[in-house]
Amino acid sequence: MADVTIIGGGIVGLCSAMALQDRGYTVEIIERGEIGRGASFGNCGLLAPGEVVPVSRPGVMKNIPRWLLDPEGPLFVRPGALARDLTWLLRFLRAGRADRVRHIASSLTPLMKRVNADYDALLEAIRRPGLLSQVENLMLFNDRAEYERDRFSWNLRSELGFDHTFISGSQVRELEPAIEGPITCGLIMKDWYHFTDPLALTQALADEVIRRGGRILLGEARSFDSERGQVRSVKLLNGGRIDTKQVVLAAGAWSGLLSRQLGMRIPLAHLSGYHVQAPHPHVHLERAIYYASGGFVLTPMATGLRIGGTIEIAGPDPKPNFRRADVLAERAKAILPTLDITGSTRWMGARPFIPDTMPIIGKAPAFDNVTLAFGHGQIGMTLGATTGQLVAQLIAHENPAVDLTPFRPQRFT
């Protein structure tokens, strides 16, 4: 029996495993699919420490009703999901009030201030520092008015110590000559970088966990056996049972069912994201680019150019609507007219979103041997290494590096 059983083999589960091994714990990971093939694979690959302002916020709130009705817009609710997820959506919209946004951003800041150093140490430990590009990201706009309309967010980021540099359209093209189209200005995002291959990162972490003596078990956790405030075993869909000492629930979008098994009602939604991966794009970018006017991210990776974005509320395990991915590629051609998407692949996956866009990190209220670490939304890759350290600190009875009160599981009760 391992010291710690981790449910979920994505970036958070793998980073938690390594941080626990650093402290002398034996670990095993239960993963429902192939390691690292979920949201940890399909994300835009950004290390974005300044992404502390939620999607629902002043400056964009007025756009959300229009987006919700546009099947090709950046935020869409499928009709079948509207009734089921209406309560979640209303909570999400309420989190966009200015006072709530300030609270969310201020709460996330201590975590985000640690992400670069935590990843530097992690990549050094797996001997793969080259998986993180050290070229700062760009954010691009068709006109300065778009930036000004979201001035609340930019001012808030600056107040919290996340800086950016405003540049002209000509400066954009000096940095990235391949960029064309209507762009007139942009931002250099200080300390925002990108991973050159998210899948290679998760595979390298898994290899290191195994090299250190950890186990990875394929199976879907469905429920628990418990006694006297302790989880004693994890029951699998195939009828198997794994005895446990400590449990970490880090199953991403699939953590909701399991948290209910532990007596909690955490408002976790499956929000689908999409990407197109062009293996031979015939354009060269040095850095990841978020095109704010188009609502997508361009990330140059070892495997080609990734075009990712959009949020779709469609429920658990929906049938993909790959038209949303195709729209991303079409819009990318507006600023990369020579982009070649021949042979491209498309992906859809579930991002685990809490309405206030802050993750759950903390002990399960009724089970002192269960630690929760899920609900990271669009910042799961960014917070992977830092969350792993916090999980290990909780289990090892160390003082957490940051105040975890804002992320406690009980905040919705």
N, C-alpha and C positions, 0 to 999 in steps of 0.2 A: 504494500500500500504506500503510495506516495504521500509526502507531507502535505502537498497542495494539489488539488484537482482543479484544472482551469477549463471551463466550458467556453469554447470559442478559440479558433486558431487564426484569427485575423491579427492586425497590427497590435491591438491592445492586449490580447491574450498572449501573443509571443513576447512582447516587451515585458509584460508582467512575469512571464516564466523566467526570462533572463535575469530580471532584477531580483527575483526570489532565489535563483541559483547563486547569484553573487553573495547572498546572505547565508548560503549553506543549506537551503531547502531542496528536497527532491520534488520534482514536478511531473505531472502528466497533463496532457492537453486532449480534450475531447472535441473533435471537429466534425460537423455534419456533412461537410463536402471536402473538396480539395483545399489543402492549406493555402491561405492567402488569395483564394479565387473569388471572394466576395467583394464588398465595398473596398477592401484594402487593395485589391487589384484594379478595380475600375475607376478609382478616383482620378482627379486631375494631377495628382502627384505633387501638390504644393506643400511647402513648409511655410505657413503664412501666420507668423506670430501676431500680426496686427489685425487678424480677422476676429475681433472681439465684438463687433456690432452685428446684431442678428439681422436676418433677412427682413423681418417685419420691423419697421422702424420709421420715424419721421423722415419725410423726403421721398419715400417710396410707397407709403401706405395708400396714397390715392391711386396708385397704379394697380394695386392688388385685385380689386374687383374686376377690372378689365382683363387682367391676366387670367383670372380664374375661368373666364368664359372663352378664352382663346386656346384651342388645342395645340397651337404651335408657339404659345407664349412661354416665358421663363418659369411660370408657376401655374399649374393646371390641375384641376380636380376632375377625375373621371366621374360621370354622372352616377354610376353605381356606387362610388365610394363616398359621395357627398353626405348621404344620410348617416352612414356608419361613422364617418370621421368628422361630423359637423361640430361636436363638442370640442374635439381636439383643435379644429380649425379656429373656432371662436377664441379659445385660449391662446393660440398662436397669434391671432390678430391683436388681442388685448396686450400681449407682451411687447407690442410695438409702440406703446405710449412712451413719451420722452423719459418719464421718471423710471419706468421699468427698463428701458434700454440702457440708461445710465447705470442702473444697478447690475444688469447683466454684464455690460462691458467692464465695469469695475471689478466684478467678481472673477471674470475670466483672466484679467490682466496678470495677476501673480502666477498663474499657470503658464500663460503665454510668454512671460519674461524668462522662463526656464527652458523653453523648447529647443532653442539652438544649442545650448550647452549640453542638454541631455542627449540630443541626437549625436553631437560630436563624440561624446563618450561611448555611446552605443555603437556607432559605426567603427570607431577605433577598436572596440572589443571584438567585432566580427571581421576586422581587417578589411573593411570595404568602404573607406572614406569617399571613394570616387562615385558612390551611388548618390551623393548629394552635390548638385552643381552649385558652385559658389558665385554665380552671377545673379544679381538681384532682379526680381520680377518687374515687369512694367504693367501699368494699367492705362488703357487708351480710351479717348473720348472723341466723338465727332466734333464737339464744340465745348467751350468752357462752361456754357450754361448747364450742361449735364452735371459737371462737377459741382457747380454752385448749388444746384437743386438738392444735392445730398451733402451740403456744407455741414449740417448738424453732425453727421457721421465722421467727417474728416476732422472737424474741430475736436470731437470727442476723442478720436484716436490720438491726435496730437497732445491733448491734455493728459492722456494716460501714458505718454512716452513712446508712441509708435509713429515714427516720422516718415515723411515722404517728401520728394522734391518735384516740384512742378516743372515740366519741360514743354517746349514748343513742338509743333509738328515736324519742323526741320530737324530738331534734336532727336526726335523719335526715329527718323529715318537715318540719321547718322549712327544710331545704336543698332538699328535693325533695318538694313537696306531693303529687305524683301517686302516690307510693309508699304502698301499703296492705299488708294481709296480716300475716303472723306475725312480721315483723322486729322485733327488740327492741334491736338495737345495730348499730354499724357503725364503720368507720375512714375517716378522711380520709387519702388516700395522698399524702404530700408530694412534689411535683414530678412526679406522674403526670398526664399530660394525654391528649387524644385528637385525632386528625386528623378534620376534618369531612368529608373526601372522599378516601379513599386513591387512588381511580382518578384524580381530578383532580390529585393530587400527582404520580403517576407520569407522567401525560400532560404536566404542566407541565415536569417534568424532561426528558422526551424532547424536547419542543419546544426547550428551552434547549440541549440537546446538539446538536440539528440547527442551531439558530441560530448556534452557535459553530463550525460547520463539520463536525460529526460526521455519521456515516452510520448508519442503522438498516436492517439487512438481514433479511428474513423467510426463515427456513430452519432446518432441524434439524441441528445438528452431530452427527456420528456417530463420527468417528475423526480421527486425525492422521497426517500425514507428518512424520517426524522424522529427524534426522541429527546425530550427534556431540553428543548431549545438548541439542539444540535442536529445538523444534517449528517446522517450516518452513511448514506449511499446515494448515488445517482442512478436512476433507472433509465434505460435506453429504449428507443422505439422498437428495436429488435428483440426485446425481452431481457437483454443483458443487464447486469447490475455491477456498479463499481463502488466499492467501499471507499470512504473518504475520511480524512481528518479535517482538512480545511478546503473550502470551495471558493473559487473566484468565478462569478458570472460575468462573462465578457463576450456574450454571443451576439452582439450588435442588434440588428433589427429583430432577431428571434429571441431576445431576452424577455420580452413582454409576457409570454406564456409562462416561462419559468419563474419570473418574479411573482406572478399571480399564485403559482404553486407555493410560494413562500409567504403568502398572505398579504401581498402588496398590490396596490392599484396605481401603477405608474403610467401616466399617459404617454406611451411610446407608440409612434407611428412609423410605418414603412413608407418612406418617401423615395420614389424611384428616381434614379439618375441615369444619364445616358452618356456614351461617348462613341466617337468614330476614331479608329486608329488607321492612319494612312502609312503603310510600311515604306513607301518610296515617294515622299511628298514633292520632291524636286524643288523645294524651297528650304532655305536655311535660316533658322532662328537660333540665337545664342541663349535666349532666356525664355521663361514662361511669360505669357502675355494674357492678361485678362482684358478682353474687349468689352468694356462696360456698355457701350452703345449697342452691341450685338448680343450681350448676355451669355458669352461663352468664354472658355479658356483654351489657349493654344499652348501645349507643352511639348517641347522637343525631347524625345526620349531615345534611348538606345535602340528601341524597336520601331521607331518612326515618329510621326507627329500625331499627338493625341488632341482631339477636339472634343471638349467635354463641357457639360453643364446641364441646366434645366432641373426643375423640381416638379415631380408629378405625384399627386396623391391618388394612388390606385389600389391600395390595400396590399395584403401579403401575397407574394407569389403571383403577381398578375401576368397576363400574356403581354409580351413587349409590344409597344407601339413604336416601331423603329422609324416611323415618319419623323418623330421628334429628333432622333439622331441624324437623319438625313437633312433636316432643317439646319442643324448646327454646321454641317459640312457646306451647305449652300451659302450660309451667311459668312463662313470663313473665307470663301472665294471673293467676297466684297473687299477684303483687305489683303488677300493673297491670291491674286488672279491667276497665277501660274500653278496653284496647288493641284497636285495630281492625287486623286483618291483611288486610283486603280488598285484593285486587290485589297481594299480596306475591309476591316472587320467592324462590327457594331456590337455594343454591349449595353445591357440594362441591368442594374442591380439596386438593392434596397439599402438606403441610408437610414440609420436609426435616429429619429428626431424626437426630442422632447419639445413641448410647445415653447418653452423659454430658451430653447437652443443651448442650454447648459447640460453637460453630461451628469449622469448619476455616478458618484464616486463615494463609497462609504460602506459601512457595515449594514447588513440586513437587520431591521429593528428587532425581529423576533428570533434571530439565529446568530449567535455570536461567532460562529465559525464560517460564516458566509460573507464575502466581500463583493460588492457590486461595482462594475466598471463598464457602463454602456451608455448609449444615447448621445454620442458625440456629433451626430449630424454631419455637417460638411467639414468639420475640423478634426475628424478622427485620425487621419494620417499626421496632421500637425501635432496632435496631443499624445500620440502613441507612446513615445519614450517617456514622457513626463507622467502620464497616467500609470505606466508600468512601475515607475519608481514609487508613486504614491500608494499603489496597491501593496507593494512589498513593505513599505513603511508601516502601513496599517497592520498587516499580518505579523510583522516582527515587533509590534508594540513600540515602534519608534514614533517620535513626534513628527507628524507630517510636515513636509517642507513648506506647505502653504495651508491656510485656513480652509478646511473642506466644508465648513458649515453651509455655504451657498449651494453645495452639490449633494447635500444629504438626501437619501431616498425619501425621508419623511416630509419633505417640503410640500407635497401635494395632498397631505392628509389634513 
